[in-house]
Amino acid sequence: MHTLPRTSTTEMEVTSIRLEKELKERLKELAGNQGYQALIRDLLWNYVQQKSGEYRQMFGRSDIRASINATAQQEERCALTGEQIRVNEPMLLGLTMHGEMVPLSMGSMGSMGSMAG
């Protein structure tokens, strides 16, 4: 996950949020040098973009370790291309380098060789 240069922290509104101590500690561990507040902002922006239908590429093909065939049970967006995947359409589930499963459109991983003849 990459911090998006949206606005300087001096221009942001201060918001208080209560987090369980364990959650805060885990966020700090995951954030590393990025800082857990920046990580929380990234997570919230990603959620807003996903729910609003906006697209921002979150993964590259090199982030996908493996994929399996699947059928969409709800509307999805491909994590590589942003392409809409409709209910009951064939799709792939991609396993990322971080162990996440992400929706992939059927053509998003490309082919291993040319099919031209």
N, C-alpha and C positions, 0 to 999 in steps of 0.2 A: 504494500500500500504506500502511496506517495502523498506527501503533504501538498495540497494545492495552494499556490500563492494567491489567496483571495484578497486579504486586506491585512494591514499591520495589526498587531495585537492591541495597540493603543487606540485603534478605531473600532475595536470590537466591544460589544456590550458584555458586561459582567453578568454571569448567570450562576446561581448557586444550585448545585445538584448533590443530592445525598447518595453515596455509593457505599455498599458493604465494604468493609476493610479488605477482605480477601479479593473482591473484584478489583478494587483500586490497585492492590499489590500485583495482581495478575496483569492488569493493563500496563503498569509500569514495566514489568518484565518483558511483555510483548513489544512495547514501544521502543525500548532501548534508548539510543541517543535522540530519537525523534521527540520523546516526551509524551506522556500519556494524555495530556490535554489535546495535543495536535492529533494523536491517534483517535481520540473520541470525536474530534471535529471531522476527520476523514471518514470515520464510520458513519456519522450522522449524515454527511453529504452524500456518501454512497447510498445510504438508505433512501434519502429524499430523491436522488436521481433515479433509483430503481423504481420506486413507487410512482413517480411522476411520468415515467416513460422516457425521460431524458437518457441519453446514452453517453457513457464515458468508458473507453476501453480500460479494463482492469487487468487483463491478462494478455500475454503474447503466446504464440504457439509453443515457444520454448518453455513456458511455465506449466504446460500440460504433460504429465508423466504417462498417462494411460487414458483410454476412453472406452466406454461400453455403450452398446446400443440401448436405447430406451424409447418410451413413448411419453409425450408430454401429457400430464394429468391436469395441468393448468397452463395458462398463457405464460410464456417465459421469454427472456431476451438472451441471445447468444452472448456469452462472456467475451468472445473474441471480436465479433463483427457488429454486435448490437441488433442483428436481424431478429425480427419477431418470430417466435415459435408458437404456433397455435395449438390449442387443445387437440389431443389425439394424433398429432403429427409425429412422425419419427424424429428422433433427436439423438444426441450423444450426451452422456454424462462424462465430463472430464475430471480426472483426479489431478489436482495441482501439486506443485512441489511442496506445498504447506499442508497437504492432506485434505483440502477442501474439495467438494464435489460441485462443479459448476455446469450450467446448461450450455450446450454447444449445438449450433445448427449442423445439419448433416454435411454441408460442404465446407465448413469453417476450418477443418484441419487439412484440407487440400488432399491431393492424391500423391502417392509415392512415386508415380511415374506418369508419363504422358499416355493418354488413351487415344491420341490422334493416330489415324492409320492412313 
